[in-house]
Amino acid sequence: MKKIFTGIIIMIMLMVPIAGASNILSINSKEITEPSNISNEEFTHKVLVESGTMTTCPYCVTAASQLYNIYNSGDLDFHYVSLVWDEANRNVRGRIKELGISNVPDVFFDGKYTHIIGAQSNEQPYRNAITQAGMREVPDINLDVNVVWSGSGTLKIEVTVVNNEPEKYNGHLRAYIVEKESRWKDNGGNPYHYAVLDIPIDKSLAVVAKSVAKPIGDTYTFTKTWFGFLYGFGDVTKENIMVIAAVFDGDSGYVVETASGEPTGSASIYQTSTLLLNLFLERSIGHFPLLARLLNL
């Protein structure tokens, strides 16, 4: 029965994607007040904003425009991503489900720290929420993202987390691959910005305390090669793609740091061929156990 009910809810969302109502504010029991005289220097970390939206939602047009305007102004220290429900793959829909998005637009700040549902008459509520999230006390965690362009929509992603705290840190790491100007358009015919194509890294992490770590023991590095053509994104361009990563606290689920990386370098024929060979071996290795032993895989 529960599965049937869930299926009905999803069908309703797809048929009636304009459930967001003007000036509805949801703040998870946290009062959002209008900060005064706050600068980026006072932010404890770079905030992550996740915007739940649909291409058929008229209210989402205003929300998308307001977030893009705030981001372009450079007034506040944050990254944002657009989670486009009706264009999302399995990984992105999984994140939408984790956030509990059922009405759009629904904009989340630093994970589930706070969120705002519905179209807003102006951008101030979003500015206030970003500022409040940015002023939170957070663990001293550093995050670095490196992306190498390997051609044919292929990215080599490396995300490194450094724990500067005196104790072991447990958290969760997510990396979002986004297009700066999306191939998808909102209900007003405008392209989305920073729309998520995929979430290739989504895993728990545990980073030892710096005070007891070996020289490189206080870091957690995760690498991932993302083959865009396998997901229908072989046409992405180096100039229009980027990776935004965030570390979420293991207890609260709130974001403690966010960072981004844009592709560098250019792929040679040799690099591209090597990546394709590695992909073939990775996909085929289960069918060739002898080859696996020879390659020590």
C-alpha positions as CSV (number, residue, x, y, z in Angstrom):
1,M,0.0,0.0,0.0
2,K,2.8,2.4,0.9
3,K,4.5,1.8,-2.5
4,I,1.2,2.4,-4.3
5,F,0.6,5.6,-2.4
6,T,4.1,6.9,-3.2
7,G,3.6,6.1,-6.9
8,I,0.4,8.1,-6.9
9,I,2.2,11.1,-5.2
10,I,4.9,11.0,-7.9
11,M,2.3,10.9,-10.7
12,I,0.5,13.9,-9.2
13,M,3.8,15.8,-9.1
14,L,4.4,15.2,-12.7
15,M,0.8,16.2,-13.7
16,V,0.5,19.2,-11.4
17,P,4.0,20.7,-11.1
18,I,2.9,24.1,-10.0
19,A,2.1,23.3,-6.4
20,G,4.3,26.1,-5.1
21,A,2.3,29.1,-3.9
22,S,3.4,32.7,-3.8
23,N,5.0,33.9,-0.6
24,I,4.9,30.6,1.3
25,L,7.8,30.4,3.7
26,S,9.0,27.2,5.4
27,I,12.0,27.5,7.7
28,N,12.2,24.2,9.7
29,S,11.5,26.0,13.0
30,K,14.3,28.5,12.3
31,E,13.3,32.1,12.1
32,I,14.9,33.8,9.2
33,T,15.6,37.4,10.1
34,E,17.0,40.1,7.8
35,P,20.7,40.5,8.6
36,S,22.3,43.9,8.5
37,N,25.9,45.0,7.5
38,I,27.0,41.4,6.9
39,S,29.9,40.8,4.5
40,N,31.3,37.7,2.8
41,E,34.3,37.9,5.2
42,E,32.0,37.0,8.1
43,F,30.8,33.8,6.4
44,T,32.2,30.7,8.1
45,H,32.0,28.7,4.8
46,K,30.7,28.8,1.3
47,V,27.0,28.0,1.4
48,L,25.3,25.5,-0.9
49,V,21.8,26.2,-2.3
50,E,19.8,23.4,-3.9
51,S,16.8,24.6,-5.9
52,G,14.0,22.0,-6.6
53,T,12.3,22.9,-9.8
54,M,10.4,21.6,-12.9
55,T,10.3,22.8,-16.5
56,T,6.5,23.0,-16.4
57,C,6.3,25.1,-13.2
58,P,5.4,28.8,-13.8
59,Y,6.3,29.8,-10.2
60,C,9.8,28.4,-10.7
61,V,10.7,31.0,-13.4
62,T,10.8,33.7,-10.8
63,A,12.8,31.7,-8.3
64,A,15.4,30.7,-10.9
65,S,15.8,34.3,-12.0
66,Q,16.2,35.6,-8.4
67,L,18.8,33.0,-7.5
68,Y,20.8,33.7,-10.7
69,N,20.7,37.4,-10.0
70,I,21.9,37.0,-6.5
71,Y,24.7,34.7,-7.6
72,N,25.8,37.0,-10.4
73,S,25.9,40.0,-8.0
74,G,28.8,38.4,-6.0
75,D,27.4,39.9,-2.8
76,L,27.1,36.5,-1.0
77,D,29.5,33.6,-0.8
78,F,27.6,30.6,-2.1
79,H,27.1,28.1,-5.0
80,Y,23.8,26.9,-6.2
81,V,22.5,24.0,-8.2
82,S,19.2,23.4,-10.0
83,L,17.6,20.1,-9.4
84,V,15.2,19.8,-12.4
85,W,12.8,17.0,-11.4
86,D,11.4,16.1,-14.8
87,E,14.8,15.9,-16.4
88,A,16.6,14.3,-13.5
89,N,18.4,10.9,-13.7
90,R,18.3,8.3,-10.9
91,N,21.1,9.9,-8.9
92,V,19.6,13.4,-9.0
93,R,16.1,12.1,-8.2
94,G,17.6,10.3,-5.2
95,R,18.8,13.7,-3.9
96,I,15.4,15.2,-4.5
97,K,13.8,12.4,-2.5
98,E,16.4,12.9,0.3
99,L,15.4,16.6,0.6
100,G,11.8,15.6,0.7
101,I,10.8,17.9,-2.2
102,S,7.1,17.6,-3.1
103,N,6.2,21.1,-4.1
104,V,8.2,23.4,-6.4
105,P,9.9,25.8,-6.3
106,D,11.5,24.5,-3.0
107,V,14.9,26.1,-2.3
108,F,17.2,24.5,0.3
109,F,20.1,26.2,2.1
110,D,23.0,24.1,3.4
111,G,21.2,20.9,3.1
112,K,18.1,20.8,5.3
113,Y,19.3,23.7,7.5
114,T,16.4,25.8,6.2
115,H,14.3,26.0,3.0
116,I,11.8,28.3,1.3
117,I,8.8,27.0,-0.6
118,G,7.0,28.9,-3.3
119,A,7.6,32.0,-5.4
120,Q,8.8,35.1,-3.5
121,S,7.9,38.7,-4.4
122,N,11.5,39.7,-4.3
123,E,14.9,38.1,-3.7
124,Q,15.4,39.3,-0.1
125,P,14.1,36.0,1.5
126,Y,16.7,34.1,-0.4
127,R,19.4,36.6,0.6
128,N,18.4,36.4,4.2
129,A,18.5,32.6,4.2
130,I,21.9,32.4,2.5
131,T,23.3,34.9,5.0
132,Q,21.9,33.1,8.0
133,A,23.3,29.8,6.7
134,G,26.7,31.3,6.0
135,M,27.0,32.7,9.6
136,R,26.6,29.3,11.2
137,E,29.4,27.7,13.2
138,V,30.9,24.8,11.3
139,P,33.8,22.4,11.7
140,D,37.1,23.6,10.2
141,I,37.0,21.5,7.0
142,N,38.8,22.3,3.7
143,L,37.5,21.1,0.4
144,D,39.3,21.2,-3.0
145,V,38.0,20.1,-6.4
146,N,40.1,19.4,-9.5
147,V,38.6,18.5,-12.8
148,V,40.5,17.4,-16.0
149,W,38.8,17.5,-19.4
150,S,39.4,14.3,-21.2
151,G,37.2,14.9,-24.3
152,S,33.9,13.4,-25.5
153,G,32.1,14.7,-22.4
154,T,34.6,12.8,-20.1
155,L,35.7,14.3,-16.8
156,K,38.4,13.1,-14.4
157,I,37.2,14.4,-11.0
158,E,39.3,14.6,-7.8
159,V,37.8,15.8,-4.6
160,T,40.0,16.2,-1.5
161,V,38.8,16.8,2.0
162,V,41.1,18.1,4.8
163,N,40.1,17.9,8.5
164,N,41.6,20.7,10.5
165,E,39.8,19.7,13.7
166,P,41.5,18.0,16.7
167,E,39.1,15.1,16.4
168,K,38.1,12.6,13.7
169,Y,35.4,14.0,11.4
170,N,32.5,12.0,10.0
171,G,30.5,13.4,7.1
172,H,29.1,12.9,3.7
173,L,30.5,14.0,0.4
174,R,28.5,14.9,-2.7
175,A,29.7,16.2,-6.1
176,Y,27.3,17.7,-8.6
177,I,28.1,17.9,-12.3
178,V,26.3,21.0,-13.6
179,E,26.0,23.0,-16.9
180,K,26.5,26.7,-16.3
181,E,23.8,27.4,-18.9
182,S,21.6,24.4,-19.1
183,R,20.2,22.5,-22.1
184,W,16.9,22.5,-20.3
185,K,14.6,25.5,-20.2
186,D,12.1,26.7,-17.5
187,N,8.4,27.4,-18.1
188,G,9.3,30.9,-19.4
189,G,11.6,29.5,-22.1
190,N,14.8,30.6,-20.3
191,P,17.7,28.2,-19.8
192,Y,18.3,27.0,-16.3
193,H,21.7,27.8,-14.8
194,Y,23.8,25.2,-12.9
195,A,21.3,22.5,-13.6
196,V,22.6,19.1,-12.3
197,L,23.3,16.5,-14.9
198,D,24.5,13.9,-12.4
199,I,25.8,13.3,-8.9
200,P,28.7,10.9,-9.5
201,I,30.1,11.1,-6.0
202,D,27.7,10.5,-3.1
203,K,29.3,8.7,-0.2
204,S,30.1,8.8,3.5
205,L,33.6,9.8,4.6
206,A,35.6,9.7,7.8
207,V,38.7,12.0,8.0
208,V,41.1,11.5,10.9
209,A,42.1,14.4,13.2
210,K,44.9,16.5,12.0
211,S,46.6,16.5,15.4
212,V,47.2,12.7,15.2
213,A,47.5,12.3,11.4
214,K,50.5,11.4,9.4
215,P,51.7,14.0,6.9
216,I,49.0,13.0,4.4
217,G,46.8,11.2,6.7
218,D,44.5,14.1,7.4
219,T,43.1,14.1,3.9
220,Y,40.4,12.1,2.2
221,T,40.7,12.0,-1.6
222,F,38.2,10.5,-3.9
223,T,38.6,10.3,-7.7
224,K,36.0,9.5,-10.3
225,T,36.0,9.4,-14.1
226,W,32.6,10.5,-15.5
227,F,31.8,9.4,-19.0
228,G,29.2,11.8,-20.1
229,F,28.4,10.1,-23.3
230,L,27.1,7.0,-21.4
231,Y,24.4,9.2,-20.0
232,G,23.5,11.1,-23.1
233,F,25.7,14.1,-22.3
234,G,28.6,13.5,-24.8
235,D,27.9,16.9,-26.3
236,V,28.8,18.8,-23.1
237,T,31.5,21.4,-23.6
238,K,34.6,22.1,-21.5
239,E,33.6,25.8,-21.2
240,N,30.1,25.1,-20.0
241,I,30.6,22.3,-17.5
242,M,31.7,22.4,-13.8
243,V,31.7,20.3,-10.7
244,I,30.3,21.6,-7.4
245,A,31.1,19.5,-4.3
246,A,29.9,19.8,-0.7
247,V,30.7,18.1,2.6
248,F,27.6,17.5,4.8
249,D,27.9,17.0,8.5
250,G,27.4,13.4,9.6
251,D,25.1,14.3,12.5
252,S,23.0,17.2,11.4
253,G,23.3,16.7,7.6
254,Y,24.0,20.4,7.2
255,V,26.7,21.6,4.8
256,V,30.0,22.6,6.3
257,E,31.9,23.5,3.2
258,T,31.4,23.9,-0.6
259,A,33.9,24.2,-3.4
260,S,33.9,24.0,-7.2
261,G,36.2,23.1,-10.0
262,E,36.2,23.8,-13.8
263,P,37.9,21.5,-16.3
264,T,41.5,22.2,-17.2
265,G,43.7,20.7,-19.9
266,S,42.8,19.1,-23.2
267,A,42.5,15.5,-24.1
268,S,44.9,13.8,-26.5
269,I,43.9,10.8,-28.6
270,Y,46.0,8.6,-26.4
271,Q,44.2,9.8,-23.2
272,T,40.8,9.3,-24.7
273,S,41.7,5.8,-25.9
274,T,43.1,4.9,-22.5
275,L,40.0,6.0,-20.8
276,L,37.8,4.0,-23.1
277,L,39.9,0.9,-22.6
278,N,39.7,1.3,-18.8
279,L,35.9,1.7,-19.1
280,F,35.8,-1.5,-21.2
281,L,37.9,-3.4,-18.7
282,E,35.8,-2.1,-15.8
283,R,32.5,-3.1,-17.4
284,S,33.9,-6.5,-18.7
285,I,36.0,-7.6,-15.8
286,G,33.2,-9.5,-14.1
287,H,32.9,-11.7,-17.2
288,F,36.6,-12.4,-17.5
289,P,37.9,-13.6,-14.0
290,L,41.2,-14.9,-15.4
291,L,41.9,-11.4,-17.0
292,A,41.0,-9.9,-13.6
293,R,43.6,-12.0,-11.8
294,L,46.3,-11.3,-14.5
295,L,45.6,-7.5,-14.1
296,N,45.4,-7.8,-10.3
297,L,42.0,-6.1,-10.4
